[in-house]
């Protein structure tokens, strides 16, 4: 039985790696040859099909969404794990709601963002409407990963800090949070990946206009929406493949940078 389970594990690993290599190879093979300087022109035209405005829109919505969601998600998780009474009905209710929100399809978030932020609050299709919607989407993910990271910190750390006379706030800020930081950053990386790959909610809230937003109330598009628009037209398939390759490179660079930050923090803890 042991050898069967080990064999199934190896087969699963092999299939996972094979699928990953196939997807990455397909994107690179079909996209990299069509990456040209015209794709990075400052303004989009029907001739160059520039992805630069979409790239800037992607970076804007990622940065703004993280600024909103990360502090709120981390502080909420700290309260639930470190301050709230463990096993209380309130904590169970919040965790159930968080897990439920994490499983809602993105198009539902998009419709909610369009109706509430765009119509009810009058924001329309704008960078602010898209940022708020995406922030709500990634908030459950950041909360749950932060909670699990805090749980992984041994209680002996807390007890030792309390024994030396430190208060709860100092214990959480100086002992628990630095030890849990690598796991928290892992959740942030997952959140970044979801933001970059999101399309439905972005189109419903930010819009799908090939321009770079000049303010929070301007419309625009992201790389995923740009790729969808090009592929949907059917006349710019090569540019769509090139956009997919650039999107893959952006994800790899962001994940690599986050991994370096995580290793740096681990070395300091």
Secondary structure, 3 states (H helix, E strand, C coil): CHHHHHHHHHHHHHHHHHHHHHHHHHHHHHHHHHCCHHHHCCCCCCCCCCCHHHHHHHHHHHHHHHHHHHHHHHHHHHHHHHHCCCCCHHHHHHHHHHHHHHCCCHHHHHHHHHHHHHHHCCCCCCHHHHHHHHHHHHHHHHHHHHHHHHHCCCHHHHHHHHHCCCCHHHHHHHHHHHHHHHHHHHHHHHHHHHHHHCCHHHHHHCCCCCCCCCCCCCCCCCHHHHHHHHHHHCCCHHHHHHHHHHHHHHHHHHHHHHHHHHHHHHHHC
